[in-house]
Amino acid sequence: MRIGVPRERKTLEKRVAMTPDGASKVIAHGHEVLIETGAGAGAAFPDEEYAAVGCTIVPTLAEVWERAELLVKVKEPHESEYEFLRPDLFLFDYLHLASMPEVAEALLQGGTTSIAYELVQDAQGRLPLLEPMSEVAGKLSVLNGAYHLLSQNEGRGMLLGGALGVERATVTIIGAGIAGRAACEMAFGMGAHVNITDIDTAKLEKIKAEFGNQVSTVFSTPAALTRLLQSTELLIGAVLVPGAAAPKVIKEEMIAGMPSGSVFVDISIDQGGCAETSRPTDLENPTFLKHDVAHYGVCNMPAQTARTSTLALTNATLPYLLKLADEGPLAALQKHTALRQALNTRHGKLTNAKVGEAIGRNSVDIEGAIAA
């Protein structure tokens, strides 16, 4: 199979969908890998490393899209790529269509078969392709939040760990999944006072077992969040409902009640954000002010650590990519439940009911779509 890897077009997105080592394994299985020139440069993987393992370096975006049978990316198609979507193409990447109706419409219009990394789910219920980027985003959320708390960034001017004789900043994390746990680890390590909330007591028990009484675990209710946010300098939103738009668990009045100069980092922004005040930003203009709280809503936060993120992503995606390539995408979708339930669009039909509900489109049965 001919597999294409384009250079990412999202603002300051420097990750690439496949490392040279990953490409070497794909080629060893008898497949051809097309790399758009410069695709890996931002993650410190030059064209020469890809060429050395047998990849074909192609000069343009158009060529990698037009020649590929299976195209792998990191982020959703950019508007400059919509023209290349077509019925005989299979696309494998992060899609987050519940918050991106324009991307969903482009995929439907192009007739492309699209499979979302974030919806691949294994037999244990884990999301193995989402987890590595959730971990990275969780850790980066605290680093970015701490940076925007600095006085020169018009923040509250607080150090997370405080200083001798000076109180620590309070970090409140909403959601105790992979991203929330990673944020907790980072904030705790930087010396902050950490609260973490969830509606799943089993997740809170895991946090308690790991951090003991040094981290406060709180069952999430509107009243509890309102109280916590009144003394929170850094708020992290890490709420996830796979495939669906994130619930708006943080109300505007909660944000308004936070201390002046505080920071809110919304990891859930890929799925629309978990606050009523959330909206997407980008790495060139990452924050906006609302109620004197800096809102950070960058949808591709892991792009800031492009090399680490690319290595982690390839480790996770490669086994599933090889299934698609070795068995053929349709056969792999029919055989592997993990891949089948990640199907989002096929031949102009939406195949994910949660996405359909979020964007106001009807969806069809996955089994029938694959067979069509």
RAFENCOR-V982263 format. One record per run of one state. SS is the DSSP state (~ for helix, > for strand, _ for the rest). FROM is the first residue (numbers start at 1). LEN is the number of residues. If there is no record, write none. Layout:
BEGIN
SS/FROM/LEN ; SS/FROM/LEN
END
This chain:
BEGIN
_/1/1 ; >/2/4 ; _/6/14 ; ~/20/9 ; _/29/3 ; >/32/5 ; _/37/4 ; ~/41/3 ; _/44/3 ; ~/47/6 ; _/53/3 ; >/56/3 ; _/59/2 ; ~/61/7 ; _/68/2 ; >/70/3 ; _/73/6 ; ~/79/6 ; _/85/5 ; >/90/4 ; _/94/3 ; ~/97/3 ; _/100/1 ; ~/101/10 ; _/111/2 ; >/113/4 ; ~/117/3 ; _/120/8 ; ~/128/21 ; _/149/2 ; ~/151/3 ; _/154/9 ; >/163/1 ; _/164/2 ; >/166/1 ; _/167/3 ; >/170/5 ; _/175/3 ; ~/178/12 ; _/190/3 ; >/193/6 ; _/199/2 ; ~/201/14 ; >/215/5 ; _/220/2 ; ~/222/8 ; _/230/4 ; >/234/4 ; _/238/12 ; >/250/1 ; _/251/1 ; ~/252/5 ; _/257/6 ; >/263/4 ; ~/267/5 ; _/272/3 ; >/275/1 ; _/276/5 ; >/281/1 ; _/282/5 ; >/287/4 ; _/291/2 ; >/293/4 ; _/297/1 ; >/298/1 ; _/299/2 ; ~/301/27 ; _/328/1 ; ~/329/7 ; _/336/1 ; ~/337/4 ; _/341/2 ; >/343/4 ; _/347/2 ; >/349/2 ; _/351/2 ; ~/353/7 ; _/360/6 ; ~/366/6 ; _/372/1
END
